[in-house]
Amino acid sequence: MASQDNITLTGLARKFVQDQLLDEDSAKKAQAHAQDNRISLITHLVSNSIAKAQDLASSAAQEFGMPVMDLSAFMTESFPEKLVDEKLIRKHHALPLFVRGNRLFIAVSDPTNILAQDEIKFHTGLSVDAVLVEDDKLSASIDKYLEAQDTTMGDLDDSDLDDLDVENPDENNADDPANEVDDAPIVKYVNKMLLDAIKGGASDLHFEPYEKSYRVRYRTDGILHEVSKPSIKLSPKISARLKVMAQLDISERRIPQDGRIKLKLSKTKSIDFRVNTLPTLWGEKIVLRILDPSSAKMGIDALGYEEVQKEMYLEALHQPQGMILVTGPTGSGKTVSLYTGLNILNTPETNISTAEDPVEINLEGINQVNVSAKVGLGFPEALRSFLRQDPDVIMVGEIRDLDTASIAIKAAQTGHMVLSTLHTNSAPETLTRMMNMGVPAFNIATSVSLIIAQRLARRLCSNCKEPADIPNETLLKEGFTQTQVDEGFTLYKPKGCDKCSKGYKGRVGIYEVVKVTPAISQLIMSEATSLDIAKKADEEGFNNLRKSALLKAIEGVTSLEEVERVTKD
């Protein structure tokens, strides 16, 4: 590393010290680091949060007599494509903005980088003019620009598309696309889509064919958004490639199929995808669910339980027997809640067996079984087998029928801890649903110890959230109590910045945790309705989903709009 004692501050570094953006020692240190890493001083200062990009750009503009342009006002789509090589853009941290006659205007954050202008001029044969922009906006725009070049399948032009054999899914004698799946552009494209989804924190990917178009969507923080629109001609090739990766039958396009993809990111890290294909009118829709094993190891504190709710869950987990039911719609985080519980119980002295359809998260120390109706291994068969292996804890992926429910309840009554999921909307509805399945009321009352109903709400970005001014009448109408309004609290609303997606970043769990108390047991025995059970749960002090969501809004974790979206009165 270059010694900072021998460094004399020159040019921009000296200017930044004069403008009091940096002290002399920091400037010398930064200049030494920037030289060692072969990056510009401004990029080093911004990426390490030593100084603000806006202040640096203003200071450099004064020194060089250049105006500063706001790059966020430009549309990435309007930038000239394939004019400047990706390597040059990355190397010089410069972005082509527009061409006027034989002059190319490029965005730079460091006006001293004359080499960038010379190299791009030599490469394009155009006169190059530099425009000064803020470094953080430049970095984001470069990533977005290069990403757009890739995801629109820049490798494939119209002439390439003409050469591709288009397969008609309705014709059995059509050429098998198996021979075509090794086409490098398709392989590259699919890999790019999977990697982008992981980087962007998506939970699932949707590949959807329509009559005249094809689109790829990601679900990020519970909301779907479109990321790419490749040519419809590529539909059979994309589906064939995904099916090969998931080891599915590529010749079978009439029935749904399930599979898995294991993507190795490095020697130590790999990500699993759960794959499902569905024959639609215009081809196969393929959905990939990203299964991240680390989500089960987050710990119970990261899930968003209120302190009282957390204590109830932990208490129920450490009971020697009983049943814990987790309910909620698809994608509400039931699996992560269950696996967090299993992770707490996963000790050398505990025998844990799980039956799932399919196994979502691999955990060492837990015996996981994939149920498969094809081979005659359903949930009831798996459960019967478990009971012969003396388990301490049993996890059933989902209680779907009376047979599974009966065996699970018998296991909970005979000294086992049983964890399972049900697809219902609230905790009281879970109890009536089991009654409707045909489970005797006395069995439910004696075996079920805890019910957790949950939803996932988007978490407000801590960097840009801003206070929301909402009248008291509206607050009371939304479900806040008079006491809460009188005490006063600040609600926040999303704003949006470069660190989040439309003002939200990540998700937080909203829970209704109901313990089956003697009073609730009595109601179950008398086969009461879910409304009666809900009323009693409220009297016993268990917060329903709406109340829990409003508490999250008071804490400033989420917004009132998001509460309204995920819970209804």
Residue, then its C-alpha position, 0 to 999 in steps of 0.5 A: m500500500a502506498s504510504q500516506d506520509n509520502i503523498t502530496l495532496t493534488g488536484l481534486a483531493r486538495k480541492f475537497v480539503q479546501d472545501q472542508l468536505l474532508d480533513e487532510d489525513s482522511a484525504k491522504k488515506a483515501q488517495a492512497h487507497a484509491q491508487d492501490n485499488r486503481i479506482s478514482l478518488i471520488t468513487h472510493l469516497v462515495s462507496n465507503s460513505i466518507a463523503k456525499a456524492q452530491d457535495l463532491a460533484s459540486s466541488a469538482a464542478q466549481e474546480f473544472g467549470m462544468p455543470v452537474m447533471d442529474l442522472s436520475a432524470f434520464m431514462t436508461e432506455s434512451f441511452p445508446e445501445k452497444l455503442v461502447d463495450e461493457k469492459l470500457i464502461r466498467k473500466h472507466h466508470a463512464l456511461p454513454l448518454f446520447v449521440r448528437g451528430n458525430r459527438l458522443f456525450i458520456a457521464v463521468s463522476d471524475p472530471t480528471n479521467i481524460l483516459a476514459q474520453d480518449e479510449i472511448k473516442f478511439h473505440t467509437g470513432l466519435s468526438v467525446d464530451a464528458v458530462l459531470v454527474e454524481d457518483d452514486k447515481l452513475s454506479a446505479s445507472i451503469d448497473k441498470y444499463l448493463e443489466a438491461q442489455d443482458t435481460t433483453m437478450g442482447d445476444l440474440d438479434d432477429s437473424d438469430l431468432d429466424d434460425l430457431d426451430v419453433e415448436n408447436p406444443d399441440e403437435n406430438n410430432a414436433d421436433d423435440p426441443a432437447n436438442e436445442v437446449d444447449d444453445a448458449p444464449i438460452v443457457k446464459y439468459v436463464n442463468k442470468m434470470l436466476l442470478d438476478a432474482i437471487k441478487g434482487g432478493a426475489s422469492d419466486l420467478h414466473f416464466e409466462p407464455y401468452e399468445k403474442s408475448y412472453r414475460v418474466r416476473y419476479r415476486t419481490d417483498g410479496i409484489l410481482h413486477e415484470v423484469s423481461k420480455p423475450s421473444i415468444k419464439l423462445s418460449p419452448k426453448i426457455s421451458a426446455r432449458l428450465k426442465v432440463m435443469a430441474q431434471l424433468d421430462i421435457s417431452e411431457r408438456r400435457i401435465p404439471q410437473d414438479g422438480r428442483i434446481k440446485l444452483k451453485l453460487s460458490k464452493t460453499k454457497s448454493i441456492d435451491f429452487r423448487v420448480n413447477t410447470l403448468p400447461t397453459l393455453w399457449g405453452e408451459k408456465i413455469v414458476l420457480r420458488i427460491l428456497d434459502p436455507s439461511s431463512a430457517k436459521m434467522g432466529i425467532d427474534a428476526l421473524g417479528y413476533e411480539e414479545v408475548q407471542k414469542e414467549m407463547y410459541l417457545e413455551a408451546l415448543h418445549q412442551p413434551q406433547g401437543m400440536i402447534l398449527v401454523t395457518g395462512p395463505t400460500g407465501s405467508g411464511k408458514t414454512v419459515s415459522l415452522y422451521t425456526g421452531l424445528n431449529i430451536l428443537n434440533t438438538p442431539e438428544t431429540n429425534i425429529s422427523t418431517a413429512e413434506d410435499p416437497v421438502e423446502i429447506n434442508l436442515e442437518g439433524i432432521n429426518q426429512v421425507n418427501v411425500s409422493a402419491k405416485v409411489g403410495l407414500g402420502f402423509p398418512e403413510a409417512l406418519r404411520s411409519f414415523l410413529r414406529q421410529d419413536p420420534d420426539v417431534i413430528m412435522v407434517g407439511e400440511i393437514r389436507d384430509l381426515d386421515t392425516a388429521s386423525i393420525a397427527i392428533k393421535a400422535a399429539q395425544t400419545g406423547h409427541m410434539v406435532l407441528s403442522t400447517l393448514h390453509t385457513n385465514s385466522a386462528p379460530e377458523t382453523l379449529t372449525r375447519m378441523m371440525n368440518m373435516g370430521v375430527p371429533a371436537f374432544n380430540i381437537a380440544t385435548s391435542v391442539s395447544l397453540i395456533i399461529a395465523q400469519r401474514l407478511a407485510r412489507r417493511l418500511c425502508s429505514n433510510c427514507k420513510e417519512p411521517a404521515d399526517i392522518p386525522n384521528e377520525t380515520l385512525l379510530k375508523e382503521g381500528f386504533t383504540q381511543t387510548q392509543v390515539d390519546e397517547g399519541f404516536t407517529l405513523y410513517k409512509p413510504k417515500g422511495c430511495d435508491k436503497c429500497s423498492k418504492g419505499y419498502k425493503g424486506r418483510v416483517g411477519i404479522y401474527e395472531v397467536v392463540k393459546v388453547t386455554p380451558a375456556i377456549s377448550q370448552l367452546i371447542m367441545s360445545e362445537a362453537t362457531s369461529l366467531d364465538i371462538a374469536k370473541k373469546a380469544d379477544e377476551e383472553g387478550f390474544n391480539n388478532l391479525r388486525k391488532s398485531a398489524l396496527l401495533k407494527a404500524i405504531e412501531g414505525v415498522t410498516s405503513l397503514e396502507e400495507v396494514e390495510r393490504v394484508t389484513k381486513d377487518 
